[in-house]
Amino acid sequence: MHPPSLLMSHFNSNHLFLSHIYQLMIVFTRTHLFAAALIFGMFYGTVSGAQNIDPKVKRIVFLGNSITWQANYVNDVIAYLTVHYPDRHFEFINVGLPSETVSGLSEPGHAGGAFPRPDLHERLQRVLDQTKPDLVFACYGMNDGIYMPFDQDRFQKFKDGINWLHDEVVKSGAEIIHITPPVFDELRGGDPGYAAVLDIYAKWLLSLRHSAGYKVIDVHFPMKKYLEAHRKVDAKFNLDGFALTTDGVHPAELGHWIMAREILLYLGCTEVAESPGIEQALSKTPNGPKLLKLITDRQNMLRDAWLTATKYKRPGLPVGLPLDEAIMKSDEMGRSIDSLVQGVH
């Protein structure tokens, strides 16, 4: 028989070895799942109508709720297009507004009863008149079912709102590309049944490609596919660790990159299918991290200025700079960005 100390040493060694094997299995499995998701993303981007941005497009506006206001996916898209298409000289404006819906609905006691959800109907005309976009990306749906089980009347309000938004943007002379709502994670956010509501909303939006000729980018189902694949890994190892969001609604950086990647794939940037993040997508770019930070700082400053200038009605947001001052500051930051990008090309 082995002495107790030797038995304990033997046990600890085996336990440490098995622990390492366990961690490697998780990493190996997740790596292969991510590779599969990348392949899916490339394929999905191809079949969903990949296209380049019309040569006449200069000013691009992003509309949406707090996920767009967070701006990670927006800034990832902007950074990639700025670096890879410097001769286009795009101008980007993010006017995403937290809590907003296109359906005009608000649940009782929203924000602790402090204010009802903002309604895009109230501000859209001001936004279009002042920003004068050539192209609008619009991402709605997350808030539009107001976190309740499916209801046909609420669904109709969402459909009416989307069609109204589409018509108003087209009447302004701009093109619009709709984006399906991101995935809702009931494990993190509660609200049983709401993930299925957003599945329905996303499927309906996608159906408009054929029924109405709308341009629609799907971020919902690529996010759902990725989330479900990783949850299967967690279940296999009796874990509850993976999430794209901590609150069920707002994606962390990985979730935002999946959104950005699907948008870029739709626009024909198929090389991003091999990039697991924006840093890797810019990894061949000298000063990539510096460019990303500068672009992010510039866009977030402009976001606050444009939101203030277009007179949103929601309390609790930072007051932006006066628009003239923000544009002057943006021009200065733009020269620094151009200098760094020219060093790449």
N, C-alpha and C positions, 0 to 999 in steps of 0.2 A: 504493500500500500504506500501511496505517496504521503509525505508529511502534509499537514493542513496548509502550510505556507506555500508549498509547491502546487497544491491543488488550486489555491486561490490565484496564484500567478498564472497557472495554466488557464483557469477560467477567464481571468481578465484579458489575457492575450487573445483567446478565442472570441471573447465578447467584442474586443476592439476590432479584430479582423472582420467579424460578421457585421459590425457597425459600418465599417468602411465599405464592405460589399453592398450593404443595404443602400448607403448613400449613392454609390456608383450606379446601382440599378435605377434609382430614381432619376439621377442626372442623365443616364443613358436613355431611359424611356422618354423623359421630357425633351431631350435633344432630338430624338427621332420624331416625336410628335410635332415639334416645332418645324422640323424639316418638311414633314408632310403638310403642315399648314401653309408653309411657304409655297410648296408646289401647288396646293389648292388655290392659294391666292393668285399665283401667276395664271393658272388656268381660268379661274373665275374672272379675273380682270380682262382676259382675252375675250371670253364669250359674252361679257356684259356690254360690249360696244366701246372698246377702247378708242380714244380719239385724241388728237392734239387740240390745243386751245386755238380757236379761230384767230387768224393773224390780225384781225381788226380789234381784238380785245386788248385793252390797256388797263382799265380799272376793274378790279375784282373785289366784290363785297361778299362777306360771310355773314349770314343771318342764322340765328339759332338761340338756344337757351343757355343755361349755365355751363354746359359742356363745351359749347362754342366760346363762351366768355372765358372759361379756363384757358383756352387758346393753345394748348399744347399741340393738338393735331393740326390746328390752323397754322401755327408757327413752323411746325415740321414741314408742311406742304410748301409754305412760303420760302423757307430756307433752301429746300431742294430745288425749287423752280428758279430761285435767285441765282444759285450757284451754277446750275446746268443750262439755264437759258438767259444769260446776262444781256444778250442783245434785244430781248423783248421789252425790257424796262417796264415790267408790270408795276402797277400801284395797287397795294392791297389794303383793304379796310375791313376790320372786324367789328361788327356791331351786335354781337351776341349779347343777349340780356338774360341774366339769371331769373329763373322761375317762369319765364314766358311760355305761353302756348299760342298755337295758331288756331285752336278750336274755340278760344274765348272762354273756356271753362276754368273754374277754380273751386277746389274742395272747401267745405266749411272749416273755418278756423285755420286756414293756411297761414304759415309763419306765426303760429300761436295767436292768430287773430289780428296780427299787426297790419296786414294788407292782403288784398286778393292778388292772385297771380296776374302779372301784366299780360295784356292781350295785344298781339301783333297788329290787330286791326287799328289800334289806337295810334300807332307810330309809323306804320309802313310808308305812308305817303310822304311824310317828312324825311324819312331815311332815303327814299328814292329821289326826291327832289334835291336833297343836299349832296348826296354822295354821287349821283349820276353814274351808276355802274354800267359797264358793258356786259358783265357776267356776274350772276349771283349764285352762290352755293347756299342752300337752305337745308338745315337739319332740325326737324321738329318731330315730335311724337313722344319723347320720353315723359313729358309732363301732361300730355294731352288726354290721357286716360285717367288723369288725376289719381293714380295709384289705387284704383278700385277694380273689382272684377269686371269682365267684359260687359258692356252695355251697348245696345244697338244705337240708342240716341246719342251717346257720347261718341261712338264711332262715326256716326253721320256728321257730327260737328267737326270732327277731325278731317273727314273727307271734304266737307264744304270749305273748311279753312285752307286746305292744301290747294284746292282748285281755285279759290279766290286769290291766294298768294301767287300762284302761277300766272293767272290772267293779269293781275296788276303789274307784275314784273315785265311781262311781255308787252303790255300796253305802254310801259315806260320806254320801250325800245331796247331793253336788255334781254339777254338770254338767261335762263335759269336751269340749274342742275340741282335736283333734289337729292338728299342723302337720307337713307333710312335711319331710324333711331338706333342708337347703340343698344347692346343687350342689357337687360335688367337682371340682376343677380338676387334672387329671393333668399339665398342663403345668407347674404350680407345685408339685404335691405328689408327683409320681411315682405309684407303685402302679398300674401299667397294668391297666385293666379295672375299676377301682373306681368310676369314674363311671357305668358301665353297671349296676353293682350297685345304686347308689343310685337310678338310674332305675327299676329293678325294685321296690325297696322303696317308692318314692314312688307308683308306679302302683298297687301293691297297697293302700296306704293310701287312695288316692283311690277305689278300687273299693269300699271299705267304706261310702262314702256310700249306695250303692244296695243292697249285699248285707247290710249290718248296720244301716243307719240312723245311722252315725256322722257326727258333724260334723267335717269335715276342711278345713283351709285349705292351699292349695297355694302354697308359696314356691319349691319345687324347679324346676318347669318355667318359671315367669317368669324366675328367675335364669339358668337354662340358655339360654333364648331370647335374653336380653340378652347373655350372654357369647358365644354363638355368633355373633350379629350383629356384635359388635365384633371378634371374631377374623377374620371375613370381611374387614372393613376393613383389619385389620393385614396379612392375606395379600395383599390387593390392592396395598398399598404396600410389601410385603416388610418388614414390621415384626413385632416380637414384644414389644409394649409393654403391651397391655391385660390387666388381671386384676381380678377381684373380691376376690382374696385373694393374699397373698404366699406362703403355705405350702400352698395347695390346700384347706385346711379352714376356717380362720377368716376370715370376711368382713371387709373393711375397711368404712369408714363407708357407702359406696355400697351394698354388698351388704346391710348391716344395714337400710338404708332401704328397699330393695326388699322385704325380709322384712316390715318394719313396715307398709309401704304395702299389701301384700297382706292383712295382718291387718285393717287399718283398712277396706279395701275390702270385705272379707267382713262386717265389722260395719256396713256401710251408709254409711261416710264417703266417698262417691264423689268429693268435691271434692279429695281428696288425689291423685287420678290426674293432676292438673295440676301437682303439686309434685315437682321433681327432688330434693328433700332436706327434712329436718325443718326446717331453718332457713327455707326458703321456705314450708313448710306453716304455720309460725308467724309469717310475715313481716308479717301484718296485725295481729299482737298486740303492743301496746306492751310493751316489756321482754321480748320473746320470748327473746333469748339469755340474759338473766338468769334467766328462768323455767326454761329448759332446763337450765342449769347447776345451779340449786338443786334441781330435781327429780332430776337425775342423782346429785348428791351425797347427797341423802336416800335414794334407792333403793339405792345401792351400800352405804351404811352399814347400812341395814336388811337387805340381802342377807347381809352378813357376820354380822350378829347372829343372824338366823334360821338360817343354816347351822350356826353354832356351837351354838345352842340345840337344834337337832334332831339333833346328834351325828353328823355325817357321819364316814365312816371313811377319807377320803383325806388323805394328808399333803401339806404344802406350801402350804396356803392361809392367808391372814391370819386371825388369831383376832378374832372380832367382839366388840363391846361386850356386856356382860350385857344380856339382852333388855329388862328393865325400864328400864335406862338408855337404851338405843337408842330405845325407844318414847317416852320423855320428850323426847329430843332430836328425834325425828321430829315429835312434836306441835308443838314450837317452830318447826321448819322449816316445818311444814304451815301454821302461822298466817301466816308470811311469804309462802308460796305463795298462800294464799287472798287475802291483801291485794293481791298483784299481779294475780291473776285477777279480783278484783272491780273493779279499775281498768279491766279490759278490758270488762266487762259493765256 
